[in-house]
């Protein structure tokens, strides 16, 4: 089970409308908002893909400026990735290979404007 918190941003002018829509939305659970237009909700899913689909529903609510995942917890995925990390070399082999072109090393530290679905599928692969 995955659980993630989402911070939804709207303008104060549309805050009541957006909160009402989020409370009625079956994709999330509403928790709190402030007078600046920030709203906190949570979503749950069996996979990152399912959570991303729910995030897209929230983003499509009229007058939502942004909806960003802030914190995420995935019990099963965490266990799988911890096992991989515990059995892995401390330094990835690619970083010790002097013949590797640094331009071919894929950096995934910044997820803004990235293909999150593709990232989730890559991240979910456990070798």
C-alpha positions in Angstrom: 0.0 0.0 0.0 1.3 3.5 -0.9 0.2 6.6 0.9 1.2 10.1 -0.2 0.4 13.6 0.9 -0.4 16.2 -1.8 -0.2 19.9 -1.4 -2.8 21.5 -3.7 -2.5 25.2 -4.5 -5.3 27.5 -5.6 -6.0 31.2 -5.2 -7.9 32.5 -2.2 -10.7 33.5 -4.5 -11.4 29.9 -5.5 -10.4 28.3 -2.2 -13.9 27.3 -1.0 -14.8 25.8 -4.5 -11.5 23.8 -4.6 -11.9 22.5 -1.0 -15.5 21.5 -1.7 -14.4 19.6 -4.8 -11.5 17.9 -2.9 -13.8 16.9 0.0 -16.2 15.4 -2.6 -13.4 13.7 -4.6 -13.2 9.9 -4.2 -9.6 9.9 -5.2 -8.3 11.7 -2.0 -8.9 12.5 1.6 -9.0 16.2 2.6 -7.2 17.3 5.8 -6.6 21.0 6.1 -6.2 24.3 4.2 -5.1 27.8 5.0 -6.4 31.2 3.8 -3.6 31.5 1.2 -5.0 28.7 -0.9 -2.9 25.8 0.2 -4.7 22.5 0.8 -3.4 19.2 2.1 -4.9 15.9 1.0 -3.7 12.3 1.0 -4.0 9.6 -1.7 -3.6 5.9 -1.4 -2.9 3.3 -4.0 -1.5 -0.2 -4.6 1.3 1.2 -6.9 2.9 4.5 -7.8 1.1 4.4 -11.1 -2.3 4.2 -9.3 -1.2 7.2 -7.1 -0.2 9.2 -10.2 -3.5 8.6 -11.8 -5.2 9.9 -8.7 -2.9 12.9 -8.7 -3.9 13.7 -12.3 -7.6 13.7 -11.2 -6.8 16.3 -8.5 -4.8 18.4 -11.0 -7.8 18.5 -13.3 -10.1 20.0 -10.7 -11.1 23.6 -11.8 -9.0 26.4 -10.3 -6.2 24.0 -9.1 -3.0 25.8 -9.9 -0.8 22.9 -8.8 -0.9 19.6 -6.9 2.4 18.3 -5.8 3.3 15.1 -4.0 5.2 16.0 -0.9 5.6 12.8 1.2 5.2 9.3 0.1 5.3 5.9 1.8 5.2 2.5 0.1 5.5 -0.4 2.4 6.1 -3.1 -0.2 8.3 -1.1 -2.5 10.4 0.1 0.4 11.0 -3.5 1.5 12.0 -4.5 -2.1 14.3 -1.6 -2.6 15.9 -2.0 0.9 16.8 -5.6 0.0 18.4 -4.5 -3.3 20.3 -1.7 -1.5 21.5 -4.1 1.3 22.8 -6.5 -1.3 24.4 -3.9 -3.6 27.9 -2.6 -3.8 28.4 0.6 -1.8 29.5 2.4 -4.9 27.7 1.6 -8.2 29.9 -0.1 -10.7 29.3 2.6 -13.3 30.9 5.2 -11.0 34.1 3.1 -10.9 34.3 2.5 -14.6 36.7 5.0 -16.2 35.5 4.0 -19.7 32.0 5.3 -19.1 31.0 8.6 -20.8 29.7 10.8 -17.9 27.1 12.2 -20.4 25.5 8.7 -20.5 24.9 8.6 -16.8 21.2 9.4 -16.1 20.6 11.8 -13.2 17.2 11.5 -11.6 17.6 13.9 -8.7 15.3 16.6 -10.0 11.8 15.2 -10.9 10.3 18.6 -11.9 9.1 18.5 -15.5 10.1 14.9 -15.8 8.1 11.9 -17.0 6.9 10.7 -13.6 5.2 7.6 -15.0 8.4 6.5 -16.8 10.4 7.2 -13.7 8.0 5.2 -11.6 8.2 2.2 -14.0 12.0 2.4 -14.0 12.1 2.8 -10.2 9.8 -0.2 -9.7 12.1 -2.5 -11.6 14.0 -4.7 -9.1 16.9 -6.6 -10.7 
